Amino acid sequence: MRKFSGILLSAGLMFGALLSPARAADAPTARVFELRTYYTLPGRLDALHKRFREHTMRMFEKHGMTNIGYWVPQDGPARDNTLIYVISHASREQAKANWAAFVADPEWQKIAADSQKDGKIVERIESVFMDATDYSPLK
């Protein structure tokens, strides 16, 4: 049982390290989280998943955005046209600069154009900026 507990503890610590950026033990966290919800046009969710899987996540990292997680609703009708994700930025001001650089990047512009050759993908986007609470495991 002790060996199993040690394995669980090690796995938990590794998972936590993946979620938290490397920083000094007492350094304050200064990042802001952005919750984004994308609603696709009918039949276009697979195209959005393909674009994120093959390009968007890498492009976010290129422009200073940290990928936290990606989800789809379990229940319809939202499961057919909705992608929800969280990214983080160093600050709210940096988020503005990150997005400006991202949309202006010629590589991204080509990716976006190529992915929409069969039609527009996204109908609308909602964005919410969030700060982690002092008791949040993810900061």
N, C-alpha and C positions, 0 to 999 in steps of 0.2 A: 504494500500500500504506500509506503514511504517513497519508493522509486516512482510509482505512478504520480504521486503528488508533486514530486520534483519535476517530472516531465510536464505536468500541467503548468507549474509555475514557470518553467523555461519557455513553454509555448506562449503563455500570457505575456511574459516580458518581451519576447520577440515580436508579438503582435503589436504591443504598445509602442515598441521602437519604430515599427513601420508607420504608425499613425502620427507619431510626434517627431517634429524636426529635431535634429541634434542641437543641443544648447547647453550652456553652463547650468549647473544644478539650481542656482538661485536667480538666474536671468529671467526678467519678466517676459511674458509672451506679448507680442505686439501684432499678431496677425488678425486679420478679419476674414470671416467666412462669408461666402456668397452662395446662397441657395437659389438654383435656377431651375425653372420648369419650362420645358419645351412642349408645345402642342403642335403636332404635325398635321398636315393635310391628310385626308383619307388615303390609306394605303401607302403612306410614305415613311412610317416608323422604321421599317427595315433599312431604308436608305440612310436615315439619320444614325441608326446604330452602326452601320458600315462606315460612315464618315467619322464618327467618334472613335470607333475601334481602330481604324487604319490611319487616321490623320489628326483629328482634333485634340486628343489627349496629348500627343507629342507637341503640337503647336502651342497648347496652353503652357506646357513646361518651358518651351522655348521663350515664351514671353512672361515668365516670372509667376505663373499661376501654378499652384500645387493641386493636383487631383486628389480629392479626398474619397469620394464614392459616387456611384451611379446606380440608380434604381428605376424600376418600372412598377406601376401599380399592379396588384394582383387581380383586382376586380374591374369588370367592364362598366361602362364603355371606355374608361380612361386607359386601360391596359393596351388598347389598340392604337393610341395616338399620343402617349405621354412618356417623356423621359424626364426624370428628376435627378439633379446632381448637385454636389457641393464641391466647390473649389476654395482655395484660400489664397490670400494676397498678403503682402507684408503690412499694408495699411489701406485705408479707404482711398487715400490719395494715389497710392501705388496701383490700386485696382483700376482707377481711371486711366492711368498711364499704360497699364498692361493691356487693357481692352483697346485703347487707341492704337498701340503698336500692333496688336493682333489683327485688327480689321484692316490696317494699312499694309500689312505684310503681303508682298506679291505672291509668295508661295501659298498663303492662305486664300488669297483671292482666286488663284487658279484652282485650288482644291474645291472651294465653294462652287465655282462655276462648273467644273467638271462633274461634281456630284449632283448638280441640278439640270443636267442635260435632258433628263426625262421629266422635268417639271420641278417647280418649287417644292421644298421639303417642309419648311417650318411655317406654320400659320401665325403663331404668336409666342412670345417669350415673357415670362415673369421672373423678376429678380428681386431678392431680398438680401440685404447685407446684415450680418449677425456678428455679435461678440460672444465669445465663450463666457459662461458664468465662472465664478471663482471655484465652484465645485465640479465643474465639468471635467470628465476624464480626458477629453480631447480639447486641447487648447492651442 
